[in-house]
């Protein structure tokens, strides 16, 4: 940081809290717990989620969209998950994901903020590379 600014980055306790929140989100996602998944999002009209072929603005659109989604394919695997925290109230989680028998690699980014009710996703973005072999650097 410049000009004498200081930021506590990756404080162990904060990283542990976000890691636990992210694990809870992922568990809800793979067990098809729609309410559990949306419970990890900030309950605000300002929450945004960009999906592979969709977009939701606001918690109500996220809830409606999630309710309409079929369960994820079995065997979702996360890798190269990175959790970066900034101070004690903000974090970014990035991860790659894949499914057995599919060469596509998914990318997921979430911005998390601590609220009085706990850690919540304030913005999320999911994308996918159709075939791992066609994308250098994956």
N, C-alpha and C positions, 0 to 999 in steps of 0.2 A: 504494500500500500504506500502511497505517497503522501507528502505533506503531513507526516506525523500521524496519519490515520492508522488505527490498529484494528484488526478483525481476528477473533478467535475462530480458526478454521479447524474442523474435524475434532472437536472436543470429544473425548471418548464416551462420556455419558450421553451426549446429544446423538452421536453416531449410533449408540446402542438403542436409544429410543426410536430413532427413525428406522433402524434395521428391524425392530420388533413391529412397528406400524406397517412397514412394507411387507413383512412376512404375513401379517394378518390380512392385508389386502390380497396378496397372492393366494393365500389359502381360500379366501372367499371367492376369488375368481375361478380357481380350478375346481371348486366344489359346487359351482353354479349357484352361489348364494347372492342373488341379485341385490337384496337389501343390504347385505353385508358389504358388498363391493361399493355401492353408492354411499354407504355410511362413512367411507373413508374420504369422500369428496367434501369440500367446503360447501355447506348448504347455502349457496348464494347464487343470484342470477348472474354474477360475474365470473363464475367458474367456467372454464373452457376445456373441452376435450376434442382433440382431432384424432380420428381413427384412420384406418387404412382406406376406407371408402365412405367415410361419414364424418359428420361434425356436429357437436352439441355445444350450445351456449346456454349456460345456466343449469342449476341442479335438476330442475324439472325435466328438461330435455334429456339430461344424462340418465335420470331414473327411467323415463319412458323408453329410451333406446335400450337400456340394459334389460328391461323386462321382456323385450321382444327378441333378444338374442338367444340362439340355441347354446347349449353347453359347449365349452371348448373341447377340441379333440383330446383324447387321453394322451398322457405322456409328455405334457408341456415341460420343457427343460429350459431353465434360465442359465445364462453364462455371461461372464464379464460384467457382473453387476457391480456398479460403483455408487457409493453413497458419499456425497460431499455435504458437509454442514457449514453454515456461516453464522457465527454467533450461536445462540441457544434456541433460536426460533425459526430458522430457515434452512432448507435443505433441497438438494437436487439428487434424484435417483435416476440412473440410467442402467439399462440392462438390454441384453440381446436374448431372444427366445427362439425356440425351434420345436417342431413336433416330429415324432418318429416317422420315417418314410417320406419326409418332405424336405427338399433342398432349400426351401425359402427360409430366410432368416428375418425374424421380426426385430424391430428396434422400439424401445419404449423409454420415454423420458417423462418424469413427473417432478413438478415443483411442489414441495411440501412446506407448510407453515404451521407453527404451533399456535393453537387457539386455546382458550380456557377449557374447551371440551376435549382437547388432545390434538394430535397431529392430523392434518387434513391436506389432501391434494387440492391445490388451487389451479393447477393447469397440467394437462397431460397431452402427450402426443405419441401416437403409435404409427409406425410405418413398416414396410416390408420390402425386402429385396427379393424379387421373384426366384432367383437361383443364385446360391452362394458363389458358384463358379464364375458368374458373370459380373461380380462386383469386387474389384480389387480392394484389399484392405479390410475385408470382413473377417 
